Each structure stands twice: as structure tokens, then as C-alpha cells.
Amino acid sequence: MPIVETDPWRTQYFSGVACPDHVVIPTDDQLAYQQFPQHRWIYNKLLICETQGLDNAPHDIMPRHFPVFSKPIYNMRGMGSGSKIVESPEQFRAAVQPGHMWMPLLSGEHVSSDAAVIDGEPVWWRHTIGKTIQQGMFDYWVILGESKPEIEEYCGDWLRRHLRGYTGCVNFETIGAKIIEAHLRFADQWPDLYGPGWIDAVVDLYASGRWNYRDENRRTGYSVVLFGAHGPRYKKPDHSAINEFLGWEGVSSIQMTFQEDKPPEPHSMPPGGFRLAIVNCWNFEMGFKVRERLASLFQPILSSTKVAA
């Protein structure tokens, strides 16, 4: 399957899609970084700020104004790893560490935007907003049916100036329509909510440099996230229960977002919790109902060490 998906719970979106053997479509930043050496500079968040005229510097340079937002210059694991708000010079001195940077603490709506791009020219957009709860966790995401003209104009201009020669998908994270991160891939958490035939259009984009997706009858969708506590090792619910929920009206897909045979610690998770599952749906209330039922089915597994103790 030339659509390369490192998370096994997301291969469900790509396993039935025909893709030429010579075409490689990344869905994670590690592969995208290696596949597009000419454009991988966009993973350097100092340069993302520089290209927009936003104040920024590595940690060795004291900001002139506070508060600022501190984060790694490179972060291939996502989940906001190592990011935080720094309120004062005293906090900054205590937080300094190699490989990190600061930038302005932006205000406004936080949006994740996917674009299909041909030679630096955007030909399709879709936008998503997330409902945060605490410590890097998102309660749910809303995949918007409507456009975001301010973001499309600003990021479209940025693409034309800085990403000529690139054809493929790009994901932007923006706050107040200013770019805070850019990725040479699409968001693989909710491709089923973009509509039938979207993945086929993505394959054609990478294979032939064409975009042929009519995108008719857009609908607002929802990606509802279930978190558990850090620490325990969890057992997934039986497939029969998952199949039952998939039959509920308005439910599109369910992801079990961890590997049972892998210890919890190596999983990339936000500080606030361990992500157990994601419900993609067209009906907001139904998504929350499925999440509530799923929460009751996850069972912590005692490690052999604890059992022996």
C-alpha cells in the first residue's frame, strides 16, 4: 500500500484504495521530511516565523516581550510535545533548553487546514477546529463544511511565495490566520469525513499532478476523542462491540489509537492523558454517545510485575 501509514488504526482509510506502486504518499512527518528534501525546511519552526515576519529566536536569546510561546524547533512526533507558555524572564531562564525556540503568543481561532497543492498553488482547502480541554488534549474536532477565506488567502499567498515546485498535500496549523506549523502531508485522523472519493483524488494528485475532486455536498463532521489516564496498560474492546457502534446512525469510523502489545510509555501522547479511541461521525450527539459506551469497555491490564508483587 504506497499510502504509507505508520498508525495501524488508520490503515482502514487507505487499504481499499488503488495506488500505483511507484507513488509514495506520506501521512506522517518523518517520511515526508525524507521524501521532500527540497521543501523539508518548513519543519523548522524558526523559518516558519521568519517567512511571516514573526518575532522569534532560539532559547539562548532572551525575548524582548512576554508572554511568549516556547516549543521545539523541530517536532516530528506532534501532540504539542515540549510546548508551553512562558510568562516572564524568570520563567524563561528556568525553561531554557537546547533545540527549543520562542515566538509570539498568538491569539485568535486555532485551525488545522488541509490543502491540495499543485506547484505551490492551492487547488482545494478544508478546515478543522478543535475543542481543547487541558494539558494538550482535544475533546473533539469539528471538520467544517464552510470555507475560511482569511486563512485560504493568507496561507495561499505563503504557498505561492515559498513552496513553488511542490505538488501534494500540505497541512497548516494557524492561530488568528498566522501559521504556527506546516506539514508536507494531510491530517490522517479524519480523511473519511472529507467525502467519498477524496483519497482517490489524493492518489491522482501524487501520481499525475492533477486534482480531480468535485467536493459536492460538503457536510460538517466531528472527530470525538476518548482519553484515559496515563500509567495503566489498556485492553481494547472486542471487535463485536466496535462493529455494533459502526452500525449506529451517523458513525463513520472508529479508531483504537494505541497498540496493545506495546508499553504505554513509547506512545506519543499529550501530557494530560492517554488517547484510547477516536470516533469520526456526522452526528455530534451520537459521537459522544459512542464515546461514553467505549469508555466503559476499556479495561486496564495489570503488568506481570504488578501481578507478581
ZARO-720876 format. One line per 5 residues: for each residue x, y, z of N, C-alpha, C, O. Coordinates in steps of 0.02 Angstrom, whole numbers, always signed. Atoms other than C-alpha are relative to their C-alpha. Example, Ala and Ser with C-alpha at 12.3 -4.5 7.8 and 13.67 -1.06 7.14 Angstrom:
<recs>
+45/-59/+0/+615/-225/+390/+45/+60/+0/+97/+59/+33; -42/-59/-3/+684/-53/+357/-39/+55/+37/-14/+110/+45
</recs>
This chain:
<recs>
+43/-59/+0/+0/+0/+0/+45/+62/+0/+70/+81/+53; -46/-57/+4/+101/+151/-62/-22/+61/+41/+19/+106/+51; +19/-51/-49/-2/+266/+51/+28/-24/+67/+1/-71/+97; -38/+26/-57/+117/+248/+198/-30/+27/+65/-26/+86/+79; +32/-18/-63/+25/+248/+365/+34/-38/+56/+31/-100/+58
-35/+33/-55/+126/+213/+522/-45/-20/+57/-28/-64/+96; +48/+17/-53/-26/+207/+637/-47/-54/-26/-87/-41/-70; +40/+55/+28/-109/+37/+610/-75/+12/+4/-112/-16/-36; +72/-12/-7/-279/+101/+668/-27/+46/-55/-87/+56/-59; +23/-44/+54/-284/+219/+517/+7/-30/-69/-11/+2/-119
-5/+32/+65/-245/+97/+378/-69/-16/-29/-75/-27/-89; +69/+13/+23/-434/+68/+368/-21/+50/-54/-63/+33/-96; +20/-51/+48/-446/+229/+266/+33/-9/-68/+10/+21/-117; -40/+4/+61/-321/+175/+133/+6/-70/-29/+27/-77/-86; -14/+69/+21/-321/-15/+121/-37/-19/-64/-13/-63/-101
+38/+18/+60/-452/-22/-17/+10/+47/-58/-26/+42/-108; -11/-51/+52/-382/+120/-122/+56/-22/-46/+110/-39/-23; -51/+17/+49/-288/+81/-283/+52/+56/-4/+34/+114/-12; -54/-49/+3/-118/+167/-286/+58/-31/-39/+80/-85/-21; -56/+28/+38/+22/+142/-414/+60/-14/+45/+73/+22/+93
-56/+21/-42/+174/+54/-343/+55/+53/+5/+90/+57/+56; -54/-49/-1/+291/+197/-389/-18/+63/+38/+24/+106/+49; +23/-60/-35/+187/+326/-294/+3/-12/+75/-23/-62/+100; -4/+5/-73/+226/+354/-110/-32/+63/+30/-12/+119/+15; +37/-56/-30/+106/+462/-9/+10/-3/+75/-16/-49/+108
-13/+2/-72/+164/+505/+167/-60/+25/+40/-95/+71/+18; +50/-26/-46/+43/+526/+311/+31/+19/+67/-4/+38/+114; -35/-22/-61/+175/+562/+445/+59/+43/-20/+85/+39/-75; -52/-49/+14/+308/+695/+458/+69/-31/-11/+109/-4/-49; -66/+31/+8/+457/+577/+472/+12/-19/-73/+65/-5/-101
-8/+20/+70/+427/+506/+298/-1/+61/-46/+38/+65/-93; +4/-59/+42/+377/+673/+223/+65/+39/+1/+87/+65/-51; -65/-35/-6/+539/+751/+287/+52/-33/-46/+91/+2/-78; -49/+35/+42/+640/+617/+197/-18/+2/-74/+26/+3/-117; +22/+6/+69/+535/+614/+40/+7/+66/-39/+15/+65/-100
-1/-65/+34/+540/+801/+2/+57/+44/+26/+44/+94/+60; -57/-37/-28/+717/+864/+41/+1/+74/-20/+25/+116/+18; -1/-70/+23/+693/+1024/-60/-46/+44/+43/-34/+104/+50; +50/-39/-35/+545/+1077/+46/-4/-14/+75/-45/+15/+110; +6/+20/-71/+577/+999/+216/+21/+54/+48/+14/+46/+109
-17/-56/-44/+641/+1165/+283/-61/+25/+38/-54/+57/+90; +59/-26/-34/+460/+1201/+329/-11/-32/+69/-51/-8/+108; +5/+30/-67/+480/+1084/+480/+41/+39/+51/+36/+27/+111; -38/-44/-44/+600/+1214/+552/-46/+58/+19/-61/+101/-23; +50/-49/-20/+481/+1323/+653/+29/+70/+7/-8/+119/+6
-31/-66/+4/+607/+1465/+662/-12/+30/-69/-28/+90/-75; +10/-24/+68/+592/+1478/+473/-73/+15/-15/-89/+60/-54; +71/-15/+8/+403/+1469/+480/-15/+70/+26/-53/+108/-5; +8/-68/-26/+410/+1625/+589/+34/+52/-44/+6/+104/-59; -38/-47/+40/+544/+1709/+483/-37/+18/-64/-39/+77/-84
+34/-13/+64/+443/+1691/+322/-64/+41/+9/-92/+65/-40; +59/-40/-13/+298/+1781/+407/+16/+66/+36/-29/+105/+50; -19/-60/-37/+397/+1917/+495/-20/-1/+72/-28/+52/+103; +17/+6/-71/+352/+1850/+667/+64/-3/+42/+112/-37/+24; -57/-1/-45/+474/+1885/+809/+15/-71/+24/-32/-107/+42
-18/+67/-21/+570/+1727/+855/+74/-5/+12/+112/+38/-11; -71/+13/-11/+737/+1658/+915/+8/-66/+37/-39/-89/+68; -15/+58/-42/+819/+1504/+990/+1/+21/+74/+3/+81/+90; +4/-13/-71/+813/+1489/+1179/+59/+40/+28/+52/+71/+81; -57/-36/-26/+986/+1564/+1201/-8/+76/-3/+31/+112/+27
+13/-71/+8/+915/+1735/+1155/-62/+19/+39/-116/-9/+28; +55/-21/-43/+804/+1822/+1283/-53/+39/-40/-35/+86/-76; +53/-40/+33/+635/+1883/+1216/-2/+71/+27/+16/+83/+85; +6/-70/-22/+606/+2070/+1223/-67/+13/+35/-73/+60/+74; +67/-9/-28/+423/+2049/+1272/-27/-67/+24/-9/-120/-3
+33/+60/-27/+322/+1924/+1373/-75/+14/+4/-95/+71/+9; -18/+71/+5/+224/+1813/+1372/+21/-20/-71/+7/+16/-119; -18/+30/+64/+297/+1705/+1232/-21/-73/+0/-38/-101/+52; +15/+72/+5/+262/+1531/+1168/+65/-37/-16/+100/-20/-63; -62/+39/+6/+405/+1406/+1187/-16/-70/-27/-66/-100/-7
+11/+66/+28/+420/+1246/+1085/+64/-25/-34/+110/+15/-46; -58/+25/+37/+546/+1131/+999/+4/+31/-70/-48/+43/-102; -9/-25/+69/+619/+1199/+836/-25/-53/-49/-57/-36/-99; +26/+56/+39/+583/+1027/+761/-39/-45/+47/-19/-59/+103; +39/+49/-38/+447/+910/+822/-35/-46/-50/-85/-27/-80
+28/+48/+47/+410/+757/+717/-52/-46/+32/-83/-87/-3; +46/+45/-34/+302/+671/+848/-69/+31/+10/-117/-5/+25; +64/-32/-8/+163/+800/+859/-22/+4/+72/+20/+1/+118; +31/-3/-66/+45/+814/+1007/+24/+60/+42/+17/+59/+103; -23/-58/-38/+120/+983/+1055/+56/-16/+48/+64/+18/+100
-53/+23/-45/+268/+894/+1133/+49/+56/+17/+75/+89/-29; -49/-49/-23/+379/+1010/+1237/-21/+72/-6/+21/+116/+2; +23/-69/+9/+271/+1165/+1208/-31/+27/+63/-62/-9/+102; +31/-32/-57/+218/+1290/+1340/+4/+76/-6/+43/+103/-45; +0/-73/-5/+181/+1472/+1378/+51/+20/+54/+53/-9/+108
-48/-27/-48/+320/+1570/+1464/-19/+72/+15/-23/+113/-31; +30/-64/-20/+259/+1721/+1562/+50/+55/+17/+32/+114/+15; -46/-51/-27/+417/+1809/+1623/+72/-19/-14/+87/-77/-30; -71/+16/+7/+607/+1822/+1609/+24/-54/+48/+66/-95/+31; -20/+50/-49/+624/+1718/+1767/-22/-70/-22/+17/-117/-18
+24/+64/+26/+517/+1578/+1695/+41/-22/-61/+56/-81/-70; -37/+16/+60/+613/+1589/+1532/+69/-29/+17/+90/-79/-11; -67/+24/-19/+784/+1568/+1615/-4/-71/+27/+40/-112/+15; +8/+67/-28/+718/+1414/+1706/-19/-51/-53/-8/-111/-45; +26/+46/+52/+644/+1341/+1545/+49/-11/-57/+37/-53/-100
-45/+4/+57/+793/+1364/+1429/+27/-70/-10/+50/-102/+38; -29/+64/+17/+846/+1205/+1341/+20/-2/-74/-12/+30/-115; -24/+3/+69/+941/+1162/+1181/-55/-25/-46/-96/-67/-27; +47/+24/+51/+839/+1139/+1022/-69/+30/+5/-114/+10/-31; +66/-32/-8/+695/+1249/+1081/+3/+72/-23/+57/+102/-29
+6/-68/+25/+634/+1418/+1022/-59/+35/+34/-98/+4/+69; +59/-36/-22/+511/+1554/+1067/-28/+41/-59/+8/+58/-106; +35/-40/+49/+385/+1651/+963/-55/+38/+35/-68/+24/+94; +54/-35/-34/+242/+1771/+999/-56/-47/+22/-69/-98/-10; +59/+36/-22/+94/+1705/+1097/-59/+29/-39/-86/+82/-21
+52/-25/+45/-37/+1725/+961/-69/-10/+31/-79/-52/+74; +69/+6/-22/-222/+1748/+991/-45/-8/-61/-26/+10/-117; +47/+12/+54/-373/+1701/+887/-17/-73/-6/+4/-114/+35; +24/+68/+10/-452/+1544/+820/+56/-46/-22/+95/-28/-66; -51/+51/+16/-340/+1389/+814/-32/-48/-51/-81/-82/-35
+30/+38/+54/-373/+1300/+649/+53/-46/-31/+111/-27/-40; -41/+46/+40/-300/+1147/+562/-29/-1/-70/-89/-14/-79; +24/-5/+69/-312/+1164/+373/+40/-47/-45/+101/-48/-44; -31/+41/+52/-277/+1037/+236/-9/+34/-67/-62/+62/-82; +3/-28/+68/-237/+1095/+60/+29/-50/-49/+78/-84/-33
-30/+35/+57/-208/+1005/-104/+36/+53/-41/+8/+105/-57; -43/-50/+31/-66/+1094/-194/+31/-27/-64/+53/-84/-67; -34/+17/+62/-1/+1091/-373/+51/+55/-15/+32/+112/-29; -55/-48/+13/+168/+1176/-398/-8/+63/+42/-1/+119/+17; +6/-56/-46/+139/+1286/-246/-66/+37/-3/-76/+85/+34
+65/-32/+7/-37/+1334/-298/-54/-42/+33/-65/-99/+11; +53/+39/-32/-179/+1278/-182/-60/-7/-45/-83/+42/-75; +58/+13/+44/-323/+1197/-276/-60/-28/+40/-113/-37/+12; +55/+26/-43/-428/+1131/-129/+18/+14/+72/+77/+10/+91; -10/-13/-71/-450/+1175/+55/-54/-34/+41/-110/-45/+18
+49/+22/-50/-534/+1100/+208/+27/+18/+69/+87/+12/+81; -22/-29/-64/-529/+1169/+385/-34/-36/+59/-91/-59/+54; +23/+35/-60/-549/+1094/+559/+18/+42/+60/+73/+70/+64; -15/-33/-63/-562/+1173/+730/-8/-50/+57/-51/-95/+55; +1/+48/-55/-528/+1082/+893/-22/+33/+65/-9/+92/+77
+21/-22/-66/-605/+1098/+1066/+51/-27/+51/+52/-87/+65; -51/+22/-48/-462/+1093/+1192/-32/-10/+68/-83/+20/+84; +21/+7/-69/-483/+1033/+1369/+57/+20/+48/+51/+71/+81; -55/-17/-44/-318/+1032/+1464/+62/-39/-19/+58/-93/-48; -64/+35/+7/-134/+986/+1454/+9/-34/-69/+26/-92/-73
-12/+24/+67/-126/+967/+1266/-53/-46/-30/-43/-73/-84; +52/+46/+24/-286/+865/+1247/-55/+38/-37/-72/+94/-20; +58/-25/+36/-426/+895/+1123/-60/-46/+14/-55/-107/+8; +60/+38/-14/-602/+842/+1170/-32/-26/-64/-53/-83/-69; +26/+19/+66/-662/+841/+991/+22/+51/-51/+45/+106/-35
-16/-43/+56/-631/+916/+820/-63/+7/-43/-101/-40/-51; +55/-11/+46/-758/+994/+702/+29/+11/-70/+66/+59/-81; -23/-5/+69/-722/+965/+517/-52/+42/-37/-107/+19/-51; +48/-49/+24/-804/+1118/+442/-20/-12/-72/+21/-30/-115; +23/+2/+68/-911/+1115/+288/+15/+65/-37/+22/+65/-98
-9/-65/+32/-883/+1300/+256/+75/+17/-9/+118/-16/+20; -69/-21/+14/-726/+1388/+193/+23/+50/+54/-17/+74/+94; -31/-51/-43/-607/+1503/+289/+39/+47/-45/+99/+39/-54; -33/-43/+51/-569/+1643/+165/+64/+34/+25/+112/+40/-13; -60/-34/-25/-443/+1734/+277/+60/-47/+1/+115/-27/-18
-55/+49/-2/-339/+1577/+303/+20/-20/-71/+80/-24/-85; -15/+21/+68/-352/+1525/+121/+39/+54/-38/+83/+38/-77; -36/-54/+33/-294/+1696/+62/+71/+6/+27/+120/+11/-11; -66/-9/-31/-150/+1711/+187/+46/-59/-14/+102/-50/-36; -41/+59/+11/-87/+1532/+175/+11/-14/-74/+63/-40/-93
-9/+8/+72/-116/+1527/-12/+56/+44/-26/+96/+23/-67; -54/-45/+20/-4/+1678/-34/+67/-26/+25/+117/-23/-11; -62/+29/-27/+127/+1596/+79/+23/-59/-42/+83/-65/-56; -17/+57/+42/+121/+1438/-27/+31/+23/-67/+81/-4/-89; -25/-24/+65/+146/+1534/-189/+70/+29/+5/+110/+24/-41
-65/-31/-9/+296/+1626/-118/+54/-50/+21/+113/-41/+5; -50/+42/-33/+381/+1482/-27/+0/-73/-20/+47/-109/-3; +3/+72/+14/+328/+1313/-96/-9/-15/-75/-39/-66/-93; +0/+16/+72/+345/+1326/-285/+40/-64/-12/+92/-75/+19; -32/+64/+14/+393/+1157/-356/-28/-58/+39/-12/-115/+25
+30/+54/-41/+293/+1060/-227/-70/-16/-24/-111/+29/-33; +67/+24/+16/+143/+956/-278/-17/-56/+49/+20/-104/+56; +21/+49/-51/+48/+858/-145/-45/+34/+50/-75/+86/+35; +42/-29/-53/-45/+891/+16/+43/+38/+50/+101/+20/+63; -32/-40/-52/+0/+1020/+147/-51/+9/+56/-110/+21/+44
+42/-16/-58/-69/+1040/+322/+29/+60/+36/+89/+62/+51; -19/-58/-38/-63/+1207/+411/-36/-1/+68/-94/-20/+72; +32/-19/-63/-95/+1247/+593/+7/+75/+6/+63/+102/+1; +0/-72/-5/-143/+1428/+615/-35/+23/+64/-80/-11/+89; +35/-36/-54/-191/+1544/+758/-10/+71/-24/+39/+106/-39
+13/-66/+26/-276/+1703/+706/+23/+7/-72/+43/+61/-93; -20/+4/+71/-237/+1652/+524/+75/+7/-10/+97/+14/-67; -72/+1/+6/-49/+1657/+561/+24/-72/+8/-1/-109/+50; -23/+70/+1/+48/+1496/+527/+45/-13/+61/+94/+23/+72; -44/+21/-55/+121/+1410/+681/+36/-65/-17/+90/-78/+11
-32/+62/+23/+161/+1243/+596/-22/-15/-71/-78/+4/-91; +18/+24/+66/+164/+1171/+421/+28/-70/-10/+82/-86/+16; -18/+70/+8/+173/+989/+366/-10/-20/-73/-59/+1/-105; +5/+24/+69/+203/+905/+197/-41/-64/-3/-16/-117/-23; +46/+57/-4/+54/+789/+219/-69/+27/+15/-77/+87/+27
+67/-18/-23/-132/+791/+258/-11/-28/+70/+27/-71/+93; +19/+26/-66/-213/+761/+428/-34/-67/-9/-88/-71/-39; +26/+67/+12/-243/+573/+433/-49/-24/+52/-66/-83/+54; +48/+20/-52/-364/+574/+580/-71/-5/-26/-112/-43/+0; +69/-3/+23/-521/+611/+479/-9/+1/-76/-54/+36/-99
+9/-4/+73/-499/+581/+290/-68/-27/-23/-92/-7/-76; +66/+26/+18/-663/+484/+288/-54/+54/+2/-106/+48/-30; +50/-53/-6/-754/+645/+335/+7/+53/-55/-33/+99/-58; -8/-45/+57/-690/+736/+180/-46/-19/-58/-56/+20/-105; +48/+20/+51/-812/+637/+74/+25/-57/-44/+85/-69/-49
-18/+57/+43/-816/+486/-44/+44/+23/-58/+31/+74/-90; -43/-14/+57/-677/+484/-173/+57/+47/+14/+99/+60/-29; -54/-48/-14/-563/+606/-83/+69/-33/-2/+115/-5/-30; -65/+34/+0/-423/+480/-55/+21/-18/-72/+80/-13/-89; -16/+14/+70/-433/+428/-239/+27/+62/-35/+73/+58/-75
-24/-63/+30/-411/+611/-287/+71/+16/+24/+111/+42/-14; -67/-11/-27/-258/+622/-173/+51/-44/-37/+105/-21/-54; -44/+45/+38/-181/+470/-259/+14/+28/-69/+72/+28/-91; -9/-29/+66/-209/+552/-429/+44/+62/+3/+83/+75/-43; -42/-60/-8/-130/+713/-364/+74/-19/+2/+115/+12/-33
-70/+21/-6/+32/+624/-316/+23/-38/-61/+82/-35/-79; -20/+41/+57/+30/+508/-467/+7/+41/-64/+52/+28/-104; +1/-34/+65/-9/+633/-606/+4/+76/+5/+8/+110/-46; -2/-73/-7/-6/+808/-532/-65/+34/-17/-66/+94/-30; +67/-28/+14/-193/+832/-563/-42/-1/+63/-31/-42/+107
+48/+2/-55/-332/+875/-441/-69/-7/-31/-93/+38/-67; +64/+15/+31/-498/+797/-490/-49/-23/+54/-67/-82/+57; +48/+16/-54/-616/+806/-341/-54/+54/-1/-39/+112/+10; +54/-49/+8/-784/+889/-363/-23/+29/+67/-48/+85/+69; +15/-24/-68/-813/+904/-174/-71/+28/+5/-82/+82/+32
+69/-21/-4/-1001/+915/-190/-31/-23/+66/-9/-73/+96; +38/+18/-59/-1120/+910/-42/+44/-8/+63/+39/-58/+99; -40/+1/-61/-994/+950/+94/-45/-2/+62/-98/+29/+64; +35/+3/-64/-1051/+908/+270/+48/+14/+56/+107/-4/+52; -40/-8/-61/-987/+961/+439/+5/-68/+34/-45/-102/+43
-12/+63/-34/-910/+811/+527/+33/+13/+68/+53/+69/+83; -27/-6/-68/-845/+776/+702/+47/-59/+14/+33/-116/-5; -48/+51/-20/-695/+681/+769/+6/+5/+76/+38/+50/+103; +8/-2/-73/-729/+640/+952/+52/-46/+32/+58/-104/+13; -59/+34/-28/-581/+586/+1060/-15/-26/+70/-46/+9/+111
+6/+30/-67/-579/+469/+1210/+70/-7/+31/+114/-37/+1; -63/+6/-37/-437/+484/+1337/-10/-41/+63/-63/-41/+93; -4/+33/-64/-389/+375/+1483/+58/+30/+40/+93/+75/+16; -55/-25/-42/-267/+405/+1625/+66/-29/-24/+69/-84/-51; -67/+26/+12/-81/+388/+1599/+16/-54/+52/-9/-51/+109
-23/+50/-48/+0/+236/+1680/-21/-70/-16/+21/-113/-28; +21/+69/+13/-109/+83/+1651/+14/-21/-72/+21/+20/-117; -1/+29/+67/-91/-33/+1504/-71/-24/-14/-100/-60/+26; +70/+11/+13/-260/-49/+1419/-11/-58/-49/+30/-72/-93; +23/+52/+46/-352/-193/+1333/-56/+30/-42/-101/+63/-16
+50/-27/+45/-455/-147/+1180/-66/-39/+6/-65/-98/+22; +64/+36/+1/-641/-189/+1171/-2/-52/-56/+36/-48/-104; +9/+51/+52/-698/-339/+1070/-23/+31/-65/-57/+83/-66; +20/-25/+65/-723/-315/+884/-76/+2/-8/-102/+44/-44; +73/+1/+7/-907/-360/+903/-31/+64/+25/-79/+89/-4
+26/-63/-27/-937/-205/+1009/+14/+57/-48/-29/+99/-60; -17/-53/+48/-846/-94/+885/-45/-3/-61/-69/+48/-85; +43/+8/+59/-946/-166/+740/-71/+22/+15/-105/+49/-29; +67/-24/-19/-1107/-131/+835/-4/+76/-4/-52/+103/-31; +0/-73/+1/-1061/+52/+858/+5/+28/-71/-24/+80/-87
-6/-22/+69/-1013/+67/+675/-66/-2/-37/-75/+31/-88; +66/+4/+31/-1192/+22/+633/-47/+55/+24/-102/+61/-2; +43/-53/-25/-1261/+169/+731/-3/+57/-51/+47/+72/-85; +11/-53/+49/-1332/+311/+627/+49/+58/+9/+56/+84/+65; -44/-58/-3/-1206/+446/+585/+71/-15/+19/+113/+31/+19
-68/+18/-17/-1050/+350/+637/+37/-21/-63/+13/-65/-99; -38/+15/+61/-917/+344/+500/+55/-51/+13/+63/-98/-25; -55/+45/-15/-768/+257/+582/+20/+6/+73/+3/+55/+107; -26/+1/-68/-687/+211/+748/+73/-23/-2/+89/-72/-34; -71/+17/-4/-500/+208/+784/+17/-18/+72/+0/+18/+119
-29/+18/-64/-419/+116/+928/+73/+24/-1/+114/-8/-34; -60/-38/+14/-269/+232/+946/+61/-19/+41/+98/+26/+63; -61/+23/-34/-136/+127/+1032/+10/-73/-18/-34/-105/-47; -17/+69/+13/-51/-41/+1018/+3/-39/+66/+42/-22/+111; +4/+39/-62/-93/-171/+1150/+67/-33/+17/+83/-42/+76
-62/+37/-12/+73/-261/+1128/+60/+46/+11/+117/+23/+12; -53/-49/-9/+173/-102/+1157/-11/+35/+67/-67/+55/+82; +9/-35/-65/+205/-23/+1330/-28/+70/-11/-16/+99/-65; +29/-66/+9/+113/+142/+1358/+52/+55/-12/+39/+101/-50; -48/-55/+1/+271/+247/+1376/+24/+21/-69/+29/+81/-82
-24/-22/+66/+334/+244/+1194/-53/+33/-44/-36/+65/-94; +52/-32/+39/+164/+303/+1128/+7/+76/+7/+19/+101/+62; -1/-73/-1/+163/+488/+1081/-69/+25/+22/-118/+20/-15; +63/-22/-30/+28/+561/+1194/+9/+69/+32/+64/+86/+51; -4/-64/-35/-13/+733/+1267/+9/-11/+75/-6/-65/+100
-11/+9/-72/+32/+764/+1449/-63/-17/+40/-58/-50/+91; +60/+7/-40/-149/+763/+1506/-32/-69/+0/-72/-84/+45; +34/+64/+1/-199/+587/+1457/+25/-46/-56/+63/-25/-100; -19/+51/+49/-177/+427/+1355/-59/-9/-47/-114/-28/-26; +55/+3/+48/-281/+429/+1195/-16/-73/-15/+26/-111/-37
+23/+69/+9/-383/+270/+1183/-36/-11/-67/-27/-63/-99; +42/+10/+60/-502/+296/+1037/-22/+66/-29/-21/+118/+4; +28/-57/+35/-572/+416/+909/-61/-23/-38/-60/-74/-72; +62/+15/+36/-749/+416/+841/-11/+55/-52/-21/+113/-34; +15/-47/+53/-773/+500/+672/-74/-8/-19/-97/-64/-30
+73/+5/+9/-955/+542/+640/-28/+63/-33/+6/+115/-38; +36/-57/+29/-1081/+656/+557/-50/+28/+51/-77/+83/+40; +49/-20/-50/-1192/+668/+711/+37/+12/+66/+64/-35/+96; -39/-19/-59/-1116/+761/+860/-22/-39/+62/+19/-68/+97; +26/+34/-60/-1229/+686/+994/+15/-75/-3/+31/-106/+48
-13/+71/+7/-1206/+510/+925/+74/-15/+13/+90/-66/+44; -71/+10/-14/-1017/+529/+930/+15/-1/+74/+55/-42/+97; -11/-1/-72/-1023/+573/+1114/-31/-61/+34/-4/-87/+83; +32/+59/-28/-1142/+429/+1149/+45/-61/-10/+53/-102/+36; -46/+55/+13/-1021/+306/+1066/+61/+5/+45/+84/-45/+72
-58/-9/-43/-875/+380/+1162/-16/-22/+72/+25/-55/+104; +19/+20/-68/-968/+356/+1327/-3/-75/+7/+19/-103/+57; +4/+73/-2/-1004/+174/+1286/+70/-32/-4/+85/-80/+31; -68/+26/+7/-824/+144/+1231/+39/+6/+65/+77/-39/+83; -37/-12/-62/-757/+218/+1393/-12/-55/+51/+33/-73/+89
+17/+52/-48/-846/+84/+1492/+29/-69/-19/+29/-115/+22; -24/+65/+25/-768/-56/+1386/+75/-8/+4/+100/-65/+1; -72/+5/-5/-583/-15/+1403/+20/-24/+69/-2/+3/+120; -21/+30/-64/-501/-121/+1538/+75/+7/+9/+114/-14/-34; -72/-2/-14/-332/-84/+1618/+27/-72/+11/-7/-114/+40
-31/+66/-8/-213/-233/+1612/+56/+6/+51/+99/+50/+44; -55/+1/-49/-103/-270/+1762/+61/-30/-32/+57/-83/-64; -62/+28/+27/+77/-296/+1712/+20/-61/+40/-3/-71/+97; -23/+60/-34/+161/-460/+1757/+38/+17/+63/+36/-21/+112; -38/-21/-59/+272/-365/+1879/-48/+15/+58/-36/-6/+114
+48/-18/-52/+121/-296/+1973/-36/-62/+26/-49/-69/+85; +34/+61/-21/+35/-465/+1974/+45/-39/+48/+22/-64/+99; -46/+37/-43/+191/-546/+2048/+8/+32/+67/+17/-1/+118; -8/-35/-64/+204/-411/+2179/-60/-12/+44/-63/+14/+100
</recs>
